[in-house]
Amino acid sequence: MDAVLVLFLGLTPPLMSLWLLHHLETHAQERLRQTSQAVRPLSKPSRMVGDLHYIDGYGYVLGEVRCRYNARSVHLRCAVMPTGPCAGCPHFQESLESLN
């Protein structure tokens, strides 16, 4: 009888651990499924095709590429006016480096 009790007490923590792990994994998968259904895809920002420029070594760049403050990114124009527009920007400064 003592051997059965020792065996039971020895196996209880690992079995409970496996059960809890399975339960939490199932719960996490359910929450992930609910979240993926609730999240809408991000809409693409509306920008003119002429606003994107391709530069060798950088790829596509948004905004005025000659400006010193250009972020050289497809997502962000610059630190001064991230959403633009570049045309008529009072902060425009010609960059010293050539990106052609």
C-alpha positions as CSV (number, residue, x, y, z in Angstrom):
1,M,0.0,0.0,0.0
2,D,2.9,2.4,0.8
3,A,4.4,1.7,-2.6
4,V,1.2,2.7,-4.4
5,L,1.0,5.9,-2.4
6,V,4.6,6.8,-3.1
7,L,4.1,6.0,-6.8
8,F,0.9,8.2,-6.9
9,L,2.6,11.1,-5.1
10,G,5.6,10.8,-7.5
11,L,3.5,10.8,-10.7
12,T,1.0,13.5,-9.7
13,P,3.2,16.6,-10.3
14,P,4.4,15.6,-13.8
15,L,0.9,14.6,-14.8
16,M,-0.6,17.8,-13.5
17,S,2.1,19.7,-15.3
18,L,1.3,18.0,-18.6
19,W,-2.4,18.7,-18.1
20,L,-1.8,22.4,-17.3
21,L,0.6,22.8,-20.3
22,H,-2.0,21.3,-22.6
23,H,-4.8,23.5,-21.2
24,L,-2.7,26.7,-21.5
25,E,-1.6,25.8,-25.0
26,T,-5.3,25.2,-26.1
27,H,-6.3,28.5,-24.5
28,A,-3.5,30.4,-26.2
29,Q,-4.4,28.9,-29.6
30,E,-8.0,30.0,-29.1
31,R,-7.0,33.5,-28.2
32,L,-4.7,33.7,-31.2
33,R,-7.6,32.6,-33.4
34,Q,-9.9,35.1,-32.0
35,T,-7.3,37.9,-32.3
36,S,-6.5,37.0,-35.9
37,Q,-10.2,37.2,-36.8
38,A,-10.7,40.5,-35.0
39,V,-7.7,42.3,-36.5
40,R,-8.4,44.1,-39.8
41,P,-5.6,44.3,-42.3
42,L,-4.0,47.7,-42.4
43,S,-5.1,49.9,-45.3
44,K,-2.5,51.1,-47.6
45,P,-1.8,54.8,-47.3
46,S,-3.0,56.8,-50.2
47,R,-0.1,58.3,-52.0
48,M,0.6,59.3,-55.5
49,V,2.7,57.0,-57.6
50,G,5.0,60.0,-58.4
51,D,5.8,60.2,-54.7
52,L,7.7,57.0,-54.7
53,H,11.2,56.9,-56.2
54,Y,13.6,54.0,-56.7
55,I,17.2,54.6,-55.7
56,D,20.0,52.0,-56.2
57,G,21.3,50.8,-52.8
58,Y,18.2,52.0,-50.9
59,G,15.2,50.7,-52.9
60,Y,12.0,52.7,-53.0
61,V,12.0,56.0,-51.2
62,L,9.0,58.1,-50.3
63,G,9.1,61.9,-50.8
64,E,11.7,64.3,-52.1
65,V,14.9,62.4,-52.2
66,R,17.1,65.5,-52.5
67,C,16.0,66.7,-49.1
68,R,18.5,66.4,-46.2
69,Y,15.7,65.3,-43.9
70,N,14.4,62.5,-46.1
71,A,14.1,59.2,-44.2
72,R,15.0,57.1,-47.2
73,S,12.1,54.9,-46.4
74,V,9.0,53.7,-48.1
75,H,6.9,54.2,-44.9
76,L,8.1,57.7,-43.8
77,R,9.1,60.8,-45.6
78,C,11.1,62.6,-43.0
79,A,11.4,63.5,-39.3
80,V,10.1,67.0,-39.8
81,M,6.9,66.3,-41.8
82,P,6.5,62.5,-41.9
83,T,3.1,62.6,-43.7
84,G,4.1,65.3,-46.1
85,P,3.6,66.8,-48.5
86,C,7.2,67.6,-49.7
87,A,6.1,70.1,-52.2
88,G,6.5,73.6,-50.7
89,C,7.9,72.2,-47.4
90,P,9.5,75.1,-45.5
91,H,12.1,72.7,-44.0
92,F,13.5,71.5,-47.4
93,Q,17.3,71.5,-47.5
94,E,19.3,70.2,-50.4
95,S,21.4,67.2,-49.3
96,L,25.1,67.3,-49.8
97,E,25.3,63.7,-50.9
98,S,24.0,62.6,-54.3
99,L,21.6,59.7,-54.4
100,N,21.3,59.3,-58.1
